[in-house]
Amino acid sequence: MEKDKEKTYKKDSLKGTLFSVLAVGGFILLSWFTVWSLFLSRI
């Protein structure tokens, strides 16, 4: 029973980590494209 709990906890933890990485990566990409488009519009 203890091992099942540990597996569930690890899976949830990994899902949270994946979501956090995707959110941060998405924010970085969005900000990069925003700055890039601003740069292109000023040329």
mmCIF file of the N, C-alpha and C atoms, coordinates in Angstrom:
data_MODEL
# 
_entry.id   MODEL 
# 
loop_
_atom_site.group_PDB 
_atom_site.id 
_atom_site.type_symbol 
_atom_site.label_atom_id 
_atom_site.label_alt_id 
_atom_site.label_comp_id 
_atom_site.label_asym_id 
_atom_site.label_entity_id 
_atom_site.label_seq_id 
_atom_site.pdbx_PDB_ins_code 
_atom_site.Cartn_x 
_atom_site.Cartn_y 
_atom_site.Cartn_z 
_atom_site.occupancy 
_atom_site.B_iso_or_equiv 
_atom_site.pdbx_formal_charge 
_atom_site.auth_seq_id 
_atom_site.auth_comp_id 
_atom_site.auth_asym_id 
_atom_site.auth_atom_id 
_atom_site.pdbx_PDB_model_num 
ATOM 1   N N  . MET A 1 1  ? 0.822  -1.209 0.000   1.00 0.00 ? 1  MET A N  1 
ATOM 2   C CA . MET A 1 1  ? 0.000  0.000  0.000   1.00 0.00 ? 1  MET A CA 1 
ATOM 3   C C  . MET A 1 1  ? 0.859  1.263  0.000   1.00 0.00 ? 1  MET A C  1 
ATOM 4   N N  . GLU A 1 2  ? 1.942  1.241  0.735   1.00 0.00 ? 2  GLU A N  1 
ATOM 5   C CA . GLU A 1 2  ? 2.815  2.422  0.798   1.00 0.00 ? 2  GLU A CA 1 
ATOM 6   C C  . GLU A 1 2  ? 3.431  2.717  -0.577  1.00 0.00 ? 2  GLU A C  1 
ATOM 7   N N  . LYS A 1 3  ? 3.784  1.652  -1.310  1.00 0.00 ? 3  LYS A N  1 
ATOM 8   C CA . LYS A 1 3  ? 4.407  1.851  -2.625  1.00 0.00 ? 3  LYS A CA 1 
ATOM 9   C C  . LYS A 1 3  ? 3.419  2.490  -3.602  1.00 0.00 ? 3  LYS A C  1 
ATOM 10  N N  . ASP A 1 4  ? 2.146  2.103  -3.537  1.00 0.00 ? 4  ASP A N  1 
ATOM 11  C CA . ASP A 1 4  ? 1.133  2.695  -4.412  1.00 0.00 ? 4  ASP A CA 1 
ATOM 12  C C  . ASP A 1 4  ? 1.010  4.196  -4.157  1.00 0.00 ? 4  ASP A C  1 
ATOM 13  N N  . LYS A 1 5  ? 1.007  4.559  -2.891  1.00 0.00 ? 5  LYS A N  1 
ATOM 14  C CA . LYS A 1 5  ? 0.919  5.985  -2.537  1.00 0.00 ? 5  LYS A CA 1 
ATOM 15  C C  . LYS A 1 5  ? 2.118  6.736  -3.085  1.00 0.00 ? 5  LYS A C  1 
ATOM 16  N N  . GLU A 1 6  ? 3.287  6.140  -2.956  1.00 0.00 ? 6  GLU A N  1 
ATOM 17  C CA . GLU A 1 6  ? 4.515  6.785  -3.423  1.00 0.00 ? 6  GLU A CA 1 
ATOM 18  C C  . GLU A 1 6  ? 4.477  6.978  -4.941  1.00 0.00 ? 6  GLU A C  1 
ATOM 19  N N  . LYS A 1 7  ? 4.005  5.975  -5.677  1.00 0.00 ? 7  LYS A N  1 
ATOM 20  C CA . LYS A 1 7  ? 3.918  6.077  -7.136  1.00 0.00 ? 7  LYS A CA 1 
ATOM 21  C C  . LYS A 1 7  ? 2.963  7.196  -7.540  1.00 0.00 ? 7  LYS A C  1 
ATOM 22  N N  . THR A 1 8  ? 1.800  7.254  -6.898  1.00 0.00 ? 8  THR A N  1 
ATOM 23  C CA . THR A 1 8  ? 0.818  8.295  -7.208  1.00 0.00 ? 8  THR A CA 1 
ATOM 24  C C  . THR A 1 8  ? 1.409  9.657  -6.925  1.00 0.00 ? 8  THR A C  1 
ATOM 25  N N  . TYR A 1 9  ? 2.096  9.790  -5.806  1.00 0.00 ? 9  TYR A N  1 
ATOM 26  C CA . TYR A 1 9  ? 2.702  11.076 -5.437  1.00 0.00 ? 9  TYR A CA 1 
ATOM 27  C C  . TYR A 1 9  ? 3.744  11.486 -6.475  1.00 0.00 ? 9  TYR A C  1 
ATOM 28  N N  . LYS A 1 10 ? 4.575  10.534 -6.898  1.00 0.00 ? 10 LYS A N  1 
ATOM 29  C CA . LYS A 1 10 ? 5.613  10.848 -7.897  1.00 0.00 ? 10 LYS A CA 1 
ATOM 30  C C  . LYS A 1 10 ? 4.987  11.256 -9.221  1.00 0.00 ? 10 LYS A C  1 
ATOM 31  N N  . LYS A 1 11 ? 3.918  10.554 -9.642  1.00 0.00 ? 11 LYS A N  1 
ATOM 32  C CA . LYS A 1 11 ? 3.252  10.889 -10.904 1.00 0.00 ? 11 LYS A CA 1 
ATOM 33  C C  . LYS A 1 11 ? 2.674  12.299 -10.842 1.00 0.00 ? 11 LYS A C  1 
ATOM 34  N N  . ASP A 1 12 ? 1.985  12.632 -9.762  1.00 0.00 ? 12 ASP A N  1 
ATOM 35  C CA . ASP A 1 12 ? 1.413  13.969 -9.604  1.00 0.00 ? 12 ASP A CA 1 
ATOM 36  C C  . ASP A 1 12 ? 2.505  15.010 -9.594  1.00 0.00 ? 12 ASP A C  1 
ATOM 37  N N  . SER A 1 13 ? 3.600  14.711 -8.930  1.00 0.00 ? 13 SER A N  1 
ATOM 38  C CA . SER A 1 13 ? 4.727  15.643 -8.847  1.00 0.00 ? 13 SER A CA 1 
ATOM 39  C C  . SER A 1 13 ? 5.309  15.892 -10.237 1.00 0.00 ? 13 SER A C  1 
ATOM 40  N N  . LEU A 1 14 ? 5.433  14.837 -11.029 1.00 0.00 ? 14 LEU A N  1 
ATOM 41  C CA . LEU A 1 14 ? 5.970  14.978 -12.383 1.00 0.00 ? 14 LEU A CA 1 
ATOM 42  C C  . LEU A 1 14 ? 5.024  15.774 -13.267 1.00 0.00 ? 14 LEU A C  1 
ATOM 43  N N  . LYS A 1 15 ? 3.715  15.557 -13.098 1.00 0.00 ? 15 LYS A N  1 
ATOM 44  C CA . LYS A 1 15 ? 2.741  16.324 -13.881 1.00 0.00 ? 15 LYS A CA 1 
ATOM 45  C C  . LYS A 1 15 ? 2.851  17.802 -13.542 1.00 0.00 ? 15 LYS A C  1 
ATOM 46  N N  . GLY A 1 16 ? 3.002  18.122 -12.289 1.00 0.00 ? 16 GLY A N  1 
ATOM 47  C CA . GLY A 1 16 ? 3.148  19.509 -11.857 1.00 0.00 ? 16 GLY A CA 1 
ATOM 48  C C  . GLY A 1 16 ? 4.418  20.123 -12.415 1.00 0.00 ? 16 GLY A C  1 
ATOM 49  N N  . THR A 1 17 ? 5.487  19.351 -12.402 1.00 0.00 ? 17 THR A N  1 
ATOM 50  C CA . THR A 1 17 ? 6.764  19.829 -12.928 1.00 0.00 ? 17 THR A CA 1 
ATOM 51  C C  . THR A 1 17 ? 6.658  20.090 -14.425 1.00 0.00 ? 17 THR A C  1 
ATOM 52  N N  . LEU A 1 18 ? 6.041  19.161 -15.147 1.00 0.00 ? 18 LEU A N  1 
ATOM 53  C CA . LEU A 1 18 ? 5.860  19.313 -16.594 1.00 0.00 ? 18 LEU A CA 1 
ATOM 54  C C  . LEU A 1 18 ? 5.046  20.566 -16.894 1.00 0.00 ? 18 LEU A C  1 
ATOM 55  N N  . PHE A 1 19 ? 3.964  20.771 -16.147 1.00 0.00 ? 19 PHE A N  1 
ATOM 56  C CA . PHE A 1 19 ? 3.118  21.942 -16.367 1.00 0.00 ? 19 PHE A CA 1 
ATOM 57  C C  . PHE A 1 19 ? 3.908  23.223 -16.100 1.00 0.00 ? 19 PHE A C  1 
ATOM 58  N N  . SER A 1 20 ? 4.705  23.219 -15.035 1.00 0.00 ? 20 SER A N  1 
ATOM 59  C CA . SER A 1 20 ? 5.496  24.412 -14.704 1.00 0.00 ? 20 SER A CA 1 
ATOM 60  C C  . SER A 1 20 ? 6.518  24.706 -15.796 1.00 0.00 ? 20 SER A C  1 
ATOM 61  N N  . VAL A 1 21 ? 7.194  23.688 -16.279 1.00 0.00 ? 21 VAL A N  1 
ATOM 62  C CA . VAL A 1 21 ? 8.202  23.865 -17.332 1.00 0.00 ? 21 VAL A CA 1 
ATOM 63  C C  . VAL A 1 21 ? 7.543  24.394 -18.608 1.00 0.00 ? 21 VAL A C  1 
ATOM 64  N N  . LEU A 1 22 ? 6.389  23.835 -18.968 1.00 0.00 ? 22 LEU A N  1 
ATOM 65  C CA . LEU A 1 22 ? 5.680  24.295 -20.164 1.00 0.00 ? 22 LEU A CA 1 
ATOM 66  C C  . LEU A 1 22 ? 5.206  25.735 -20.004 1.00 0.00 ? 22 LEU A C  1 
ATOM 67  N N  . ALA A 1 23 ? 4.726  26.079 -18.816 1.00 0.00 ? 23 ALA A N  1 
ATOM 68  C CA . ALA A 1 23 ? 4.248  27.445 -18.579 1.00 0.00 ? 23 ALA A CA 1 
ATOM 69  C C  . ALA A 1 23 ? 5.397  28.445 -18.684 1.00 0.00 ? 23 ALA A C  1 
ATOM 70  N N  . VAL A 1 24 ? 6.520  28.134 -18.048 1.00 0.00 ? 24 VAL A N  1 
ATOM 71  C CA . VAL A 1 24 ? 7.680  29.035 -18.097 1.00 0.00 ? 24 VAL A CA 1 
ATOM 72  C C  . VAL A 1 24 ? 8.226  29.119 -19.524 1.00 0.00 ? 24 VAL A C  1 
ATOM 73  N N  . GLY A 1 25 ? 8.327  27.983 -20.205 1.00 0.00 ? 25 GLY A N  1 
ATOM 74  C CA . GLY A 1 25 ? 8.805  27.966 -21.587 1.00 0.00 ? 25 GLY A CA 1 
ATOM 75  C C  . GLY A 1 25 ? 7.891  28.753 -22.509 1.00 0.00 ? 25 GLY A C  1 
ATOM 76  N N  . GLY A 1 26 ? 6.588  28.604 -22.320 1.00 0.00 ? 26 GLY A N  1 
ATOM 77  C CA . GLY A 1 26 ? 5.628  29.349 -23.119 1.00 0.00 ? 26 GLY A CA 1 
ATOM 78  C C  . GLY A 1 26 ? 5.750  30.843 -22.893 1.00 0.00 ? 26 GLY A C  1 
ATOM 79  N N  . PHE A 1 27 ? 5.942  31.230 -21.648 1.00 0.00 ? 27 PHE A N  1 
ATOM 80  C CA . PHE A 1 27 ? 6.098  32.650 -21.327 1.00 0.00 ? 27 PHE A CA 1 
ATOM 81  C C  . PHE A 1 27 ? 7.362  33.218 -21.969 1.00 0.00 ? 27 PHE A C  1 
ATOM 82  N N  . ILE A 1 28 ? 8.454  32.463 -21.916 1.00 0.00 ? 28 ILE A N  1 
ATOM 83  C CA . ILE A 1 28 ? 9.714  32.914 -22.518 1.00 0.00 ? 28 ILE A CA 1 
ATOM 84  C C  . ILE A 1 28 ? 9.548  33.055 -24.032 1.00 0.00 ? 28 ILE A C  1 
ATOM 85  N N  . LEU A 1 29 ? 8.931  32.059 -24.667 1.00 0.00 ? 29 LEU A N  1 
ATOM 86  C CA . LEU A 1 29 ? 8.713  32.134 -26.124 1.00 0.00 ? 29 LEU A CA 1 
ATOM 87  C C  . LEU A 1 29 ? 7.817  33.310 -26.492 1.00 0.00 ? 29 LEU A C  1 
ATOM 88  N N  . LEU A 1 30 ? 6.757  33.511 -25.732 1.00 0.00 ? 30 LEU A N  1 
ATOM 89  C CA . LEU A 1 30 ? 5.837  34.610 -26.013 1.00 0.00 ? 30 LEU A CA 1 
ATOM 90  C C  . LEU A 1 30 ? 6.541  35.955 -25.885 1.00 0.00 ? 30 LEU A C  1 
ATOM 91  N N  . SER A 1 31 ? 7.309  36.119 -24.827 1.00 0.00 ? 31 SER A N  1 
ATOM 92  C CA . SER A 1 31 ? 8.013  37.391 -24.645 1.00 0.00 ? 31 SER A CA 1 
ATOM 93  C C  . SER A 1 31 ? 9.086  37.580 -25.724 1.00 0.00 ? 31 SER A C  1 
ATOM 94  N N  . TRP A 1 32 ? 9.757  36.495 -26.120 1.00 0.00 ? 32 TRP A N  1 
ATOM 95  C CA . TRP A 1 32 ? 10.789 36.589 -27.152 1.00 0.00 ? 32 TRP A CA 1 
ATOM 96  C C  . TRP A 1 32 ? 10.171 37.028 -28.477 1.00 0.00 ? 32 TRP A C  1 
ATOM 97  N N  . PHE A 1 33 ? 9.038  36.400 -28.852 1.00 0.00 ? 33 PHE A N  1 
ATOM 98  C CA . PHE A 1 33 ? 8.379  36.778 -30.110 1.00 0.00 ? 33 PHE A CA 1 
ATOM 99  C C  . PHE A 1 33 ? 7.832  38.196 -30.061 1.00 0.00 ? 33 PHE A C  1 
ATOM 100 N N  . THR A 1 34 ? 7.391  38.627 -28.890 1.00 0.00 ? 34 THR A N  1 
ATOM 101 C CA . THR A 1 34 ? 6.905  40.003 -28.754 1.00 0.00 ? 34 THR A CA 1 
ATOM 102 C C  . THR A 1 34 ? 8.034  40.997 -28.999 1.00 0.00 ? 34 THR A C  1 
ATOM 103 N N  . VAL A 1 35 ? 9.175  40.752 -28.377 1.00 0.00 ? 35 VAL A N  1 
ATOM 104 C CA . VAL A 1 35 ? 10.328 41.639 -28.552 1.00 0.00 ? 35 VAL A CA 1 
ATOM 105 C C  . VAL A 1 35 ? 10.829 41.580 -29.993 1.00 0.00 ? 35 VAL A C  1 
ATOM 106 N N  . TRP A 1 36 ? 10.846 40.388 -30.576 1.00 0.00 ? 36 TRP A N  1 
ATOM 107 C CA . TRP A 1 36 ? 11.302 40.214 -31.959 1.00 0.00 ? 36 TRP A CA 1 
ATOM 108 C C  . TRP A 1 36 ? 10.408 40.972 -32.935 1.00 0.00 ? 36 TRP A C  1 
ATOM 109 N N  . SER A 1 37 ? 9.083  40.877 -32.742 1.00 0.00 ? 37 SER A N  1 
ATOM 110 C CA . SER A 1 37 ? 8.167  41.591 -33.638 1.00 0.00 ? 37 SER A CA 1 
ATOM 111 C C  . SER A 1 37 ? 8.298  43.100 -33.459 1.00 0.00 ? 37 SER A C  1 
ATOM 112 N N  . LEU A 1 38 ? 8.549  43.539 -32.247 1.00 0.00 ? 38 LEU A N  1 
ATOM 113 C CA . LEU A 1 38 ? 8.775  44.963 -31.994 1.00 0.00 ? 38 LEU A CA 1 
ATOM 114 C C  . LEU A 1 38 ? 10.038 45.424 -32.722 1.00 0.00 ? 38 LEU A C  1 
ATOM 115 N N  . PHE A 1 39 ? 11.079 44.609 -32.662 1.00 0.00 ? 39 PHE A N  1 
ATOM 116 C CA . PHE A 1 39 ? 12.333 44.904 -33.351 1.00 0.00 ? 39 PHE A CA 1 
ATOM 117 C C  . PHE A 1 39 ? 12.134 44.998 -34.861 1.00 0.00 ? 39 PHE A C  1 
ATOM 118 N N  . LEU A 1 40 ? 11.393 44.030 -35.414 1.00 0.00 ? 40 LEU A N  1 
ATOM 119 C CA . LEU A 1 40 ? 11.148 44.023 -36.859 1.00 0.00 ? 40 LEU A CA 1 
ATOM 120 C C  . LEU A 1 40 ? 10.321 45.228 -37.294 1.00 0.00 ? 40 LEU A C  1 
ATOM 121 N N  . SER A 1 41 ? 9.384  45.646 -36.481 1.00 0.00 ? 41 SER A N  1 
ATOM 122 C CA . SER A 1 41 ? 8.526  46.772 -36.863 1.00 0.00 ? 41 SER A CA 1 
ATOM 123 C C  . SER A 1 41 ? 9.280  48.100 -36.833 1.00 0.00 ? 41 SER A C  1 
ATOM 124 N N  . ARG A 1 42 ? 10.423 48.127 -36.156 1.00 0.00 ? 42 ARG A N  1 
ATOM 125 C CA . ARG A 1 42 ? 11.183 49.380 -36.051 1.00 0.00 ? 42 ARG A CA 1 
ATOM 126 C C  . ARG A 1 42 ? 12.276 49.507 -37.108 1.00 0.00 ? 42 ARG A C  1 
ATOM 127 N N  . ILE A 1 43 ? 12.500 48.445 -37.859 1.00 0.00 ? 43 ILE A N  1 
ATOM 128 C CA . ILE A 1 43 ? 13.549 48.492 -38.897 1.00 0.00 ? 43 ILE A CA 1 
ATOM 129 C C  . ILE A 1 43 ? 13.079 49.360 -40.052 1.00 0.00 ? 43 ILE A C  1 
# 
